[in-house]
Amino acid sequence: MNKVLIIEDDKEICFMIKDNLEKYNYQVFFTFTGANALERVKELTPDLIILDLMLPFISGDELIRTIRKFSNVPVIVVSAKSLTFNKVELFRLGADDYLTKPFDLDELLARIERNLLRSQKCTPNLCLKFGELSIDTASKIVTVADEIIVLTAKEYQLLELLAKYPDKVFSKQNLYESIWQEPFARDNDVINTHISNLRKKLRSEGCRIKTVWGLGYRFAK
């Protein structure tokens, strides 16, 4: 049962969300002030937080900034503030999602489900971890520093194949025929393009994909 912490000073809204989530078997906790929020986060270690911005004593944006110092728990902001500037700043602080009041409860539920899915940890024995890079071979979710990296199907297959056999050198032909399941043409530049895209998307961890000149590519531990 996933634990959801609601940080909302409007009691009517708070209990409306709480009652709705409990219908879907969420374990729901709540607090009405920012002053109590940090203590509740540390005490409960929730799976997801629903956060209002206009709170007594400590504002919602200040809470996000502090929470991000010790936790990567998904945070969905629910606020009457709808300016694009506010949203951009909140995402930069570490918010994962944003809903403007008034909101639809079904949409909130869908956003909760999506963010919980994104934050799922790797299943034991099905997870490849290298530094800040994590590859869940069951869910096909790739993260770098707990941030989901969006890959195409072929990019994911290429990364998984390389990462499953670290330090093994794969020729372009071997990679292409293993993933595309068709004969490789010598002038085919598909592998180079996909490797380049992977390196960019994986950011600091992209350097693990090494070029072995004249031979192909390998993945460094």
C-alpha positions as CSV (number, residue, x, y, z in Angstrom):
1,M,0.0,0.0,0.0
2,N,1.6,3.3,-1.1
3,K,1.9,6.1,1.5
4,V,0.8,9.5,0.4
5,L,1.4,12.6,2.5
6,I,-0.9,15.6,1.9
7,I,0.5,19.0,3.0
8,E,-2.5,21.4,2.6
9,D,-3.9,24.1,4.9
10,D,-7.4,24.0,3.4
11,K,-9.0,21.3,5.4
12,E,-11.9,20.8,3.0
13,I,-9.5,20.2,0.1
14,C,-7.3,18.0,2.2
15,F,-10.1,15.7,3.3
16,M,-11.6,15.6,-0.2
17,I,-8.2,14.3,-1.5
18,K,-7.8,12.0,1.4
19,D,-11.2,10.4,1.1
20,N,-10.8,9.9,-2.7
21,L,-7.3,8.3,-2.4
22,E,-8.4,5.9,0.3
23,K,-11.0,4.5,-2.1
24,Y,-8.1,3.4,-4.2
25,N,-6.3,1.8,-1.2
26,Y,-3.7,4.5,-0.6
27,Q,-2.5,5.0,2.9
28,V,-3.0,8.7,3.4
29,F,-1.5,11.0,6.0
30,F,-1.8,14.8,6.2
31,T,-0.6,18.0,7.9
32,F,-2.0,21.5,7.7
33,T,1.2,23.6,8.2
34,G,4.6,23.8,6.7
35,A,6.1,23.9,10.2
36,N,5.1,20.2,10.8
37,A,5.7,19.0,7.2
38,L,9.4,18.3,7.3
39,E,9.0,16.2,10.5
40,R,6.2,14.3,8.9
41,V,8.2,13.6,5.8
42,K,11.1,12.2,7.8
43,E,8.9,10.2,10.1
44,L,6.6,8.7,7.4
45,T,9.0,8.4,4.4
46,P,6.0,8.7,2.1
47,D,6.0,7.3,-1.4
48,L,4.5,10.6,-2.7
49,I,3.7,14.1,-1.5
50,I,0.8,16.3,-2.5
51,L,1.9,19.9,-1.6
52,D,0.1,23.2,-1.5
53,L,2.3,26.3,-1.9
54,M,0.5,28.8,0.3
55,L,1.1,27.3,3.8
56,P,1.4,28.8,7.2
57,F,5.0,29.4,8.6
58,I,6.9,27.7,5.8
59,S,6.0,28.1,2.2
60,G,5.6,25.1,-0.2
61,D,8.5,26.2,-2.4
62,E,10.8,26.4,0.6
63,L,9.6,22.9,1.7
64,I,10.6,21.5,-1.8
65,R,14.0,23.0,-1.5
66,T,14.6,21.5,1.9
67,I,13.1,18.1,1.1
68,R,15.3,17.7,-1.9
69,K,18.4,17.9,0.4
70,F,17.5,14.5,1.8
71,S,14.8,12.8,-0.3
72,N,13.8,12.1,-3.9
73,V,10.2,11.4,-3.1
74,P,7.9,12.5,-5.9
75,V,6.2,15.8,-5.1
76,I,3.0,16.9,-6.9
77,V,2.3,20.6,-6.3
78,V,-1.4,21.6,-6.1
79,S,-1.8,25.3,-6.1
80,A,-4.0,28.3,-7.2
81,K,-0.9,29.8,-8.7
82,S,-0.9,29.1,-12.4
83,L,1.7,31.4,-13.9
84,T,4.2,29.6,-16.1
85,F,7.0,31.4,-14.2
86,N,5.9,29.8,-11.0
87,K,5.8,26.3,-12.5
88,V,9.2,26.6,-14.1
89,E,10.8,27.8,-10.8
90,L,9.1,24.9,-8.9
91,F,10.4,22.3,-11.4
92,R,13.9,23.8,-11.0
93,L,13.5,23.4,-7.2
94,G,12.6,19.8,-7.6
95,A,8.8,19.5,-8.0
96,D,7.8,16.5,-10.2
97,D,4.4,17.6,-11.3
98,Y,1.9,20.5,-11.0
99,L,-1.9,20.9,-10.9
100,T,-3.7,24.2,-10.7
101,K,-6.7,24.6,-8.4
102,P,-9.5,23.9,-8.9
103,F,-8.5,20.4,-10.3
104,D,-10.2,17.2,-11.3
105,L,-9.8,14.3,-8.8
106,D,-9.4,11.8,-11.6
107,E,-6.6,13.8,-13.1
108,L,-4.9,14.0,-9.7
109,L,-5.2,10.2,-9.3
110,A,-3.7,9.6,-12.8
111,R,-0.8,11.9,-12.0
112,I,-0.2,10.1,-8.7
113,E,-0.1,6.8,-10.5
114,R,2.3,8.1,-13.2
115,N,4.7,9.6,-10.7
116,L,4.7,6.5,-8.5
117,L,5.5,4.4,-11.5
118,R,8.4,6.6,-12.4
119,S,9.8,6.5,-8.9
120,Q,9.8,2.7,-8.6
121,K,13.1,1.3,-7.6
122,C,14.8,-1.5,-9.5
123,T,13.6,-5.0,-8.8
124,P,16.4,-7.1,-7.1
125,N,18.3,-9.3,-9.6
126,L,16.7,-7.3,-12.5
127,C,18.6,-4.1,-11.9
128,L,21.8,-3.0,-13.5
129,K,23.5,-0.2,-11.5
130,F,26.6,1.7,-12.4
131,G,27.3,4.9,-10.4
132,E,24.3,7.1,-10.8
133,L,23.0,5.1,-13.7
134,S,20.3,2.5,-13.0
135,I,18.6,0.2,-15.6
136,D,15.6,-1.8,-14.5
137,T,15.4,-4.6,-17.0
138,A,11.9,-5.6,-15.8
139,S,10.2,-2.2,-16.2
140,K,12.6,-1.0,-18.9
141,I,13.1,2.2,-16.8
142,V,16.4,4.0,-17.0
143,T,17.4,6.6,-14.5
144,V,20.4,8.8,-13.9
145,A,20.6,10.3,-10.3
146,D,17.0,9.1,-9.8
147,E,15.8,11.1,-12.8
148,I,14.0,9.1,-15.5
149,I,15.8,9.2,-18.9
150,V,13.4,8.8,-21.9
151,L,14.9,6.5,-24.5
152,T,13.5,5.1,-27.7
153,A,13.0,1.3,-27.8
154,K,16.2,0.7,-29.9
155,E,18.2,3.1,-27.7
156,Y,17.1,1.1,-24.6
157,Q,17.9,-2.3,-26.2
158,L,21.3,-1.1,-27.2
159,L,22.1,0.2,-23.7
160,E,20.8,-2.9,-22.0
161,L,22.9,-5.2,-24.3
162,L,26.1,-3.2,-23.7
163,A,25.5,-2.9,-19.9
164,K,24.7,-6.6,-19.4
165,Y,28.2,-7.4,-20.6
166,P,30.5,-4.6,-19.3
167,D,33.9,-4.3,-20.8
168,K,33.0,-6.7,-23.7
169,V,33.8,-5.2,-27.1
170,F,30.8,-5.3,-29.5
171,S,31.4,-4.7,-33.2
172,K,28.8,-2.4,-35.0
173,Q,27.7,-5.5,-37.0
174,N,27.2,-7.5,-33.8
175,L,25.1,-4.7,-32.2
176,Y,23.1,-4.0,-35.3
177,E,22.2,-7.7,-36.1
178,S,21.4,-8.4,-32.4
179,I,19.0,-5.6,-32.1
180,W,17.6,-4.9,-35.6
181,Q,17.6,-8.6,-36.5
182,E,18.7,-8.0,-40.1
183,P,21.9,-8.1,-42.0
184,F,24.3,-5.2,-41.4
185,A,25.5,-3.0,-44.3
186,R,29.0,-1.6,-43.9
187,D,27.9,1.9,-44.8
188,N,25.1,1.8,-42.2
189,D,25.5,4.7,-39.7
190,V,22.6,3.7,-37.4
191,I,24.7,2.4,-34.6
192,N,26.9,5.5,-34.5
193,T,23.8,7.7,-34.4
194,H,22.2,5.7,-31.6
195,I,25.4,5.7,-29.5
196,S,25.7,9.4,-29.9
197,N,22.1,10.0,-28.8
198,L,22.6,7.6,-25.8
199,R,25.7,9.5,-24.6
200,K,23.9,12.8,-24.7
201,K,20.8,11.5,-22.9
202,L,22.8,9.7,-20.2
203,R,24.7,13.0,-19.5
204,S,27.6,12.4,-17.1
205,E,27.0,8.6,-17.3
206,G,27.2,8.6,-21.1
207,C,31.0,8.4,-20.9
208,R,30.6,4.8,-19.9
209,I,29.9,3.9,-23.5
210,K,33.5,3.7,-24.9
211,T,34.6,3.7,-28.5
212,V,37.2,1.0,-29.2
213,W,38.7,2.3,-32.4
214,G,38.6,-0.1,-35.3
215,L,36.6,-2.6,-33.3
216,G,33.3,-1.2,-32.0
217,Y,32.0,-0.2,-28.5
218,R,32.1,-1.4,-24.9
219,F,30.4,-0.4,-21.7
220,A,32.7,0.6,-18.8
221,K,31.8,-0.4,-15.2
